[in-house]
């Protein structure tokens, strides 16, 4: 056994959970991503998807992807920088920029790649990056590559953010990076107060709208948290992904033309990555059209979200500060989280476990997420089964439930 193999063999977390029969990952889905999926030939209610608007199997989205493959083929065989730019890439970038109210946008091949590619190069050695402790892993990974000084502030804590801003030299660039909706906890960033501090300390703000695009926005327009807060002209950079509401894969960054021109020529994650496939690009574009044409989908998402939130609260579940289609069910024990995930799957309910090191052992949870196409009947079935299994495994529910 080589030294490398010997070292990595000591990682035994996955082996241990497999041996215990509670390993919850890489479950093979044999159907489309819908409110019900087929796994091992069995129908399972899907409450673990990020397809918030239920567009992954929409006929127009699938047709757009098929037609793009017919016209352009299956791949680009190169980066956007060289031979990998199609007219539909440019068309989508213009649509995205207009949608989020910015001058320009760049499409990356993945959402993770956006944050990694932007944050690794947008600030320099003498500059500062400030980030919420619950920001997505892609934000953290992008900052790890940056030479800038990084300051972490406590989650949604404005006093903590201000203390970190006070450490920064006044004349240097300061970029505050936050999630619009936090992907595990489901709560919303306090963007108005963050923007007040940004203006006070001459800082810029970048918002990751991965889980808020197609979900939040004024009058169900799906434009995200920045729009909902009326801060489109103040937030300098808006990031989004295609793998949630836009029913595809990829991502984008939007902002002023001068910033985007810099990124096109300096973001290594953009320059040295093969460009988004024709199918993915066309699917995201079609989904964006549907979001704008069918605001009733977003209303349906919020109707089922409010119904579910009330259902969990009335039964005494600890769900934190969420107010979105992402509902965390706190268990606060690694093994119980794995076990409950397994038992729910056996009962026909697919949910996602979130355990350490992704969160502290005392903060482990089940992530229950909703689509606009879920029905109240499906939610009721899930609520009943989750409540029964929580009680079986002795997870405390509130006394008033």
N, C-alpha and C positions, 0 to 999 in steps of 0.2 A: 504494500500500500504506500503510495507516494505521500510526502509531507502534506501536500495540498488536500488529497483525498482524506487523509487522517484528520486534518484540521476540520474539514467540512463535515466529516462523519459525526463529529461531536455535536453538531446541530441535531437535536433529537425531538424537537417540539412536534413536528409533523408525524414522525414515527410513533411517538407516544399517543397522539390522538387517534391515529389509525388503529393502534393496538387496543385502544379503549373502545373502539367502534363508534367514535363520535366525530370523525373527521368530516368537515362540512364543505370542502372546497372542490372545485372542478366537477360539479354535478353536470352530467351531459344532457343538454336539452335537445329534444328530437323534433321540435316544432318551431313555429314562429314565436317572436317575443310578444305575447299577448297577456291578457289577464289570467288566462289558463295556459299552461304549457304541458308538454308531455315529456316525462323523464322515466326511463326504463319501462316504457309502454303504459305509464300511469298518468292520468290527468292530475295536475297539481295547481292550486291557486297561486299565482305569481304576485307576491308582495315584496320582491327584492329587486325590481327593475327601476332604471332611471328614465324610462320612456314615458315621461310625465304626461304627454298629450296623446299617447297611444298611436303614434304615426308610423311605427316601424313596419307595419303590414298594410299601410294605406295604399290603395290601388294606384294613386297618382305618384306616390313616392317610388313604388316598385317599378312602375312603367318608366319613370324618368331614368332610373338606374339602368334598366334594360336597354333603353334607347341610346344611352350614352355609351354603353359597351359596344353596341352595334356600330356606332359612328366612330368612336375613338379607340376601341380595344379595351383590354383589361388593366393595363398599367402604363406608367409614364416613362420608365426606364431612365430616369434622370431627375435632377432637382429643378425647382422652379427657376433657379438662377441661370441654368444653362438650357437644356432642351425640354424641360418639363412644364412649360406654361401653356395652357390651353385657353381658348377664348372663354370657356365656361368658368375657368378659375377667375378671370378678370370680371366677368359678369357677376359672379357670386360675391366677390369682394365689394363691388359697387353697391349691390343690394344690401349687404350687411352693414356697410358704412352708413347708408341712408337710414336703415332700420334703427340703428342705435344712435343716430344723430351726430356722426363724426365725419370728418373730411375724407378719411381713407381707411382701408382695412387690408390686412394680409391674412391669407388662408395658410395654415400649417397642416401637416399631415395628421397630427394628433393634438388633442387638447393638452395633454401632458407636455408635449413638445412646445406648445406656445409659451407656457410659463417658464419652462426650462430655457428656451431659446431667447426670450425677452429679458428675463431677470439676470441671466448670466452676463449680459453685455450692456444693458441700458444705462447703468451708472458706473462710475470709475472709482479708482483707489481712494480719492479724497471725499467721496460721496457716502450717503447713508441709505440703507434699506431698513424699513421698520415694518414688522409683521405681527399679526395676531397669532397667539400661540396655538390656535386651532385651525390655522390656514391649511389648505390642502398640501399633500406631500409634494406635488409638482412645484408649488411655490417654494417650498423649503429646498428642494433639489436645485432649482434654478439659482437660488441665493447662495447655495454652497459653492458654486462655481465662480460667483462674483467676487471681485477683489474689494468691494465696498465694505464699510463697517456695517454690521447688522445688529439691530436692537429688537428684541422680542418684547411685546407688551401683553399683559394679561387679557384674556378673552373679553372683548367688548367692554373693556375697562378704560374709560377716558382719562382717569387720573393717572393710570399706569402709562398710557400713550403719551400724555403730556410730559411726564417725567423723562421718558426716553427722548422726546423731541428736544427737551432742554439740554440734553447731553450733546446735541449736534451743533457744529459750528454754524453760525447764522448765515454765512456767505456760501455754504456748500449745498449741493443738490440733496434733497431729502425726498425719498419716495415711500409712501405708505401703501402697503399691499394687503388687501383683504379679500376674503370670500364675501360675495353678496349674501348667499345662503350657505351656511356651514354644512358640509356634506354628510356628516354623521349625526350631529345634534339637531339639525333642522331649524335652528334659530337664525335670525336675520341680523346682519351687521348694523350697528348704529351709525349709519352713513352720515346723517345730518350733523351729528356732533363731531364725527371724525373730520368732516369737511371744515367745520368751524375752527378746529385746532390746526388743520392744514393751512388755512388762510392766515391764522395768527402767527404761525411759525414758518411761513413761506415754503410749505412743502407741497409736493404733488401727490395725487392719489391714483392708484390703479385698482380696479374692482374686477374680480373674477366672477363672472356671471354664469358659470357653468350650470349651477342648479337653480338659477333665478330667471334665465332667459326662457321665454315661453311659459313662465309661471307667474312672475310678478310684472307690474307695469300699470300705467294709468288706464282705467276703463277696460281692463282685460286685454291690453294690446300686446302683452308678452315681451315688451322691450327690456324688462329687467328692473332691478332695484334702483339703478341710477335714474332711470326715467320716472319710476314711481316716486322717488324723493324730489323730483324736479331739479336734478343736479347734472344734467347732461352737459351743460356748458362749463361746469366746474371740474368734473372728474376728467383727468387727462387721458387715461387709458382704460378701455373697456375690453375685457377678454371674455370669450365664450367658447363652448365646445359644441360639436355636432352630435355627440353620442348620447345626449339626453333628449331634450325636446325636438331636436332637429333630425332624429331618426337615422343617423349615419355614423361616420367616424371622421374626425378631423377637428380643427379648431381655428380661432381667429383672434387677432388683436386689432383694435380700432382706435384711432386717435388723429391728431393733426398730421398733415402730409409730411412735414419736416421730420417728425419723429419716425413715421413709418418708412420714409426713405432711408433714414439711418439704419433701421432694423433690416431692411432688405439687403443692405450691403455689409452688415456686421454681425447679424445673428447666425451663429454657426449652425444652430439647430434647424434653421431655415435653409441656409445655403447648401449644407451638406446632407440633406435628407431628401429622398425621393418624394416628389410631389404627390398630393392626394389623388387617388385614382379617379378616373372619369365617373364611375358609378357612384362613389362616395360624394363627389362634388355635386353631381346632378341630383342625388337624393336629398342632400342638405338644402339645395336651392328650391326643390319642390316643396319640402317641408316648411321652409320659410314662407313660401307663397300661401300655403294652407293656414299657417298661423295667422297671417294678416287677413285672410279671407273668411276665417271661421273663428271669431272670438268666442263663440259659444262653447268651443272645446275647453278654453281656459276657465270659463264659468263652471262647466261641468267638473273640472278638476277641483275647483275650490268648493263646490257643493259637496263632493264626496270627501274632501279633506276636512271640512267643518264637521260633517257627520261622523267621521272616524275619530277626530280629536275629542269630540263630546263623548263618543262611545268608550274610548280608553280612559278619559278622566272620570266618567261616571262609575267606572268599575274599579277605580282606585289605582290604576297603573301610574308609575312614576315616569313621566315623559319630558321632564325638564322644561325648557323655555321655547320649545318648538311652536311655530304658528304656520307651518308649511306642510306640503305633502310628504316630507320626511319626518317620520315619527320614531324617536328613540324609545325603546322600552328597556329601562335600566334594570340590570340584574346584579351587577357589581360582584361577579364571581366568574372566573374564566371557565371552569369546568361546567358549572350550571348553564352558562351561556351556550357552550357547545352541545350539552345534553338537550337543552330545550329546543335548539335548532333542529337536532336530529328527530326528536319526538314530534315536533310540528310537521316536519317533512313526512314522517310516517303517517300523519293525520291528513296529509294533502295540502299543507300550507308551506310555501317557500318563503323564507325570510333570510336575512343575512346576519351572521354573527360579527360583532366588532369587539375584539379582545386585545389584550396587551401583546406586543408593544405598541399597537396602533393607538391604544388609549391606556391609561393607568389601570392596573388590575381592579381598583376600586370603582372604575367607571365603565366596566364592560356593559354591553347592551346588545339588544336585538334591533336591527334597523328595518323598520316597516315602512315601505314607500308605496305611493299611490299613483295610479294613472287615471286620466280623465274617463277612460272606458270601464273602470271598475264599477260594479253595481252595489247598491246598499245590501242586497242579499249576500253577495260575496264577502263584503266587509263583516256582516253579521256572523257568517259562518266562521270567519277567521277570529273574530272577537271571542266567540264562544270557546273555540278550541284553544286559543292562547290563554284565556283565563283559567280553563280547566287544567292545562299543563303547568302554568305558573303555580297554581295551588298544589298540584301533585308534587312539584319539586320544591315546595316550601319557599317560594319567592314572595316576600312581603308585599301585600297590597294595602292601600290606605284603608283605615277603619271605616270610613264613611261610604265605602263601596258596597 
